[in-house]
């Protein structure tokens, strides 16, 4: 097997088996912890979902999911 593939499997196995840490108190509405900056070449922001991440559409109509 490829060594990078083996490393990926080990990382995935560790991520799945690690215990979840307790969640801290929720932020009040309207308070955000991070700012995301993306290149203008990615195009217009189209939305986001838990399954696909953020979606952008460039000038050629190509969708990018990050």
C-alpha distance (Angstrom), angle and dihedral (degrees) to the residues before:
residue distance angle dihedral
X1 . . .
X2 3.78 . .
X3 3.83 111.8 .
X4 3.81 92.5 -131.5
X5 3.79 88.8 53.6
X6 3.82 90.6 50.9
X7 3.79 91.2 49.9
X8 3.80 89.6 49.8
X9 3.80 91.1 52.1
X10 3.80 91.8 49.7
X11 3.81 92.1 49.0
X12 3.81 91.0 48.1
X13 3.81 91.7 48.6
X14 3.81 91.4 49.8
X15 3.81 92.3 48.0
X16 3.81 91.9 51.3
X17 3.80 95.3 47.0
X18 3.82 99.3 42.6
X19 3.80 114.6 105.9
X20 3.78 116.0 -112.0
X21 3.79 116.4 -109.5
X22 3.80 119.4 -128.4
X23 3.78 114.6 -94.0
X24 3.80 117.7 -114.7
X25 3.79 122.6 -129.0
X26 3.80 114.4 -64.8
X27 3.80 120.2 -104.8
X28 3.79 117.4 -110.8
X29 3.83 114.3 -100.1
X30 3.80 112.6 -77.1
X31 3.82 95.2 23.9
X32 3.81 114.6 114.1
X33 3.79 130.5 -169.7
X34 3.81 101.0 -154.2
X35 3.78 145.1 29.2
X36 3.80 121.0 -144.2
X37 3.79 119.6 -149.9
X38 3.80 119.3 -170.0
X39 3.81 131.6 179.8
X40 3.80 115.4 -91.1
X41 3.82 87.8 -126.9
X42 3.81 89.2 72.0
X43 3.80 87.8 71.2
X44 3.78 132.3 -144.9
X45 3.81 120.8 -6.8
X46 3.82 108.6 -113.7
X47 3.79 102.3 178.8
X48 3.80 144.4 -75.9
X49 3.77 140.5 -109.2
X50 3.79 137.2 -178.5
X51 3.82 90.7 -117.1
X52 3.82 100.6 48.9
X53 3.80 106.7 18.3
X54 3.79 121.6 -139.0
X55 3.81 120.1 -11.9
X56 3.81 125.9 -148.2
X57 3.80 130.2 179.8
X58 3.82 119.3 -150.8
X59 3.82 126.8 -151.6
X60 3.84 91.0 -89.9
X61 3.81 91.0 56.6
X62 3.81 94.6 -107.4
X63 3.79 114.3 147.3
X64 3.81 118.4 -138.8
X65 3.80 121.5 -163.9
X66 3.80 116.0 -160.4
